[in-house]
Amino acid sequence: MDSKRQKISGFKGIYFREHPTRKHGLIKDRYFSIRYKIGQEQKAGKTITKQREEGLGWSSEGWTVEKVALKLAELKEANRTGKGPKTLSEAREIAEQEESKKRIEQEQEARDSITFGEHFKNEYLPSQVLKKPETLRTEKIYFRYWIEPVIGKLPFNKITILHFQKIRKNILDSGKAFRTVQYILAISRQVWNHAKESGLINSDWPFKKEMRKLKFDNQRMRFLSQEESEILLANIKSRSEQLYNICLLSLHSGMRAGEIFGLKWSHIDIEKKIIHIFDAKSGSRKGFMTEAVQGMFESLPPGRPDEFIFKTAKGKKISSISNSFDRAVNELGLNEGIKDRRERLCFHSLRHSFASQLVTAGTSLYTIQKLLGHKSISLTERYSHLSEESLRDAVSIFEKQARPKKQKVIELN
């Protein structure tokens, strides 16, 4: 735009330039500017009035002579009274700051409206790529049944410690194990911490201090005697050959149910009697076959290397132990009269039985730790009380060897 600046008759301090080609209505588009006083300054002993000229905009953008005149009057009044922005640039800067503040507030309002359930489904779950599918499936189930009904529809800033106390009460009232309470609350804590780390919230999990108090000995310590093991296996074998094989393997190797379900033919070396256990809780490890386990594997029709050894009727991976196990336990009365769930016999008791018999036989806890795949020796030390008799016998042997021998008295004539 190279047209000359022109004054507008009857409007002091208002100017315009015409666009050489573009029109607005019947006349050429006009760009309006204003010129006004913004104060005085002393220079070389003289008082000089400072002038400022600023552009406003085009007619096509909605500017008219009347609007320009009103804006000019506002700026002159601000310079006279000292109230409000004194220049257009100052007014624009204030407007930008207000707009930025408004935008930030709107963004914060949008964040504040995100519910716990929305964050769980849209942000938390997609980020858990390193977790096993079984773990994520469990978290979804626990969320749906226990967490979502209480806080699923609430935004984070509306959730208090009372809500988590209600979740805890609901779970305990249903008869679930105390460990289940801890696990479900731990899921809610992970979701909360994820929201905090992602910048959605800045507050700590409300149940943090209460969670520290939730300590309970939930360890199952029930194990089978040799006679009980034989009776149980015989009953299970009459119900399901595959379940019998799974139970035999756990009882003779200490493998967890999930580790057995994940076994593929490429994971075992029958000739060397080695089981390669992958993706276990504490990392991969090796298991070793007893003759009974070796014979069991040899009796099975071999499958492809990538095929699961134990599978469902549809050839899929097994997800849980068959109810036939509980039916066998109930029929034999192995849980009769036992109220404490920690003392009740379950499939995991076969793993405990394996460890317990090793301890009783004098195997070191360190060796048992490696066979069971425990992360720390503290988990294995729960079996230490079983070795008390072995330790007492060892001390007795030492005592006999260390006891001074009676010397014969030789009489001298």
Residue, then its C-alpha position, 0 to 999 in steps of 0.5 A: m500500500d503506497s497511497k498518501r496518508q489523508k486527513i478526514s475532514g472534521f475529525k482531528g487526529i484521524y487519518f487513512r490510506e486507500h488500498p490501491t485496488r481492493k474495495h470495501g463496498l463502493i469505495k476503496d478499502r481504507y486503513f485508519s490510523i490516529r495521531y495523539k499526544i501522550g505527554q511531554e518531555q524536557k529537551a534542551g531546556k524546552t518542553i516538547t509534546k510527545q506525539r504517537e501515531e498508531g494504526l487501527g485497521w481496515s474498513s473491511e475489518g469493521w473500522t469506521v470513522e466513528k469507531v476510530a474517533l471513539k477509540l481516539a477519545e478513550l486514549k486521550e482520556a487515559n492520557r489525561t487521567g492516567k487510568g487505563p491503557k494510554t496507547l494502542s500497543e499497551a491496550r493490545e498487550i493488556a488484551e493479549q494478556e487477558e486472552s492468555k489468562k482466559r485461555i489458561e483458565q479454560e484449559q484448567e477448567a477442561r482439565d479439572s472436569i476430567t473424571f477419574g474414570e476418563h483418565f483411567k481409560n483414555e490415558y492410564l491404560p494405554s500407557q501401561v505397555l510394559k504390563k502383562p495382558e493378564t495384569l491389565r485384565t485384572e486391573k480393568i475388572y477391579f476398576r469396573y467392580w470396585i473403583e468406578p462405582v465410587i469415583g469413576k464419574l468424579p473429577f480428581n479435585k472432588i475425590t477425598i480420603l472418604h471415597f477410598q475409605k468407602i472403596r475399602k469398606n465395600i471390598l471387605d464387606s464383600g468378604k474379599a481378602f485383605r490382600t485384594v483390598q491392598y491391590i485394588l487401592a494400589i491400582s487407584r494410587q497408580v492412576w492418581n500418580h499417573a495423572k500427577e506425573s502427566g500434569l493433570i493434577n498436582s496433589d498427592w493421593p489422598f489415601k497415602k497415609e492410610m495405605r501405610k497402615l494397611k499391613f496384614d499378614n496375608q501369606r498362605m502357609r498351608f502345605l500338604s503332607q506326602e500322604e495328602s499330596e498322593i490322595l489329592l492327586a489321585n482324586i484329581k486324576s479321576r476328574s481330569e488328566q490335564l489338571y492332574n498333570i498341572c498339579l503334579l508339575s506345580l507340586h514337583s517344581g514349585m511353579r506358579a499357575g501362570e508360569i505353567f499356563g505359559l509353558k510351550w514345547s520349546h520351553i522344555d528339554i525332556e532329555k536334560k530334565i530342564i524347564h525354561i520358565f519365561d516372563a515370571k514375576s522376578g524374571s526368567r529362571k530354570g526349573f528341573m524335572t523330577e522323574a515323575v514330571q519327566g515321565m508326564f511330559e514324555s506321555l503327552p503327544p508332542g506339539r509344535p515348538d510355539e504351541f502351549i503344552f496345556k491348553t483349553a478345549k479350543g487350543k487357547k492358553i488357559s487363564s485359570i485353574s479348573n473348578s475341579f481342583d476345589r471340588a476335589v479338595n472339598e470332597l476330601g475334606l481338606n478344608e473342613g473346619i478351616k475359617d482362616r483363608r490363609e490356612r485353606l488349601c488352594f492350588h498355590s498350596l502345591r507350590h508351598s508344599f514343594a518348598s516346605q518339603l525341600v526345607t524339611a529335607g535340609t535344602s538351604l533357603y538360598t537354593i529354594q529362593k532360586l528354585l521358586g523365583h523369589k525376588s528376595i530371600s525375605l519371601t523365602e524366609r517364611y519357610s524358615h520355621l520348618s527347618e527348626e528341627s533340622l537345625r536342632d538336630a545339627v546342634s545335637i550332632f555338634e554337641k556330641q562331637a564337641r563333648p570331651k571324651k572321658q579318659k581312662v584312669i590308669e592306676l599305677n602300682 
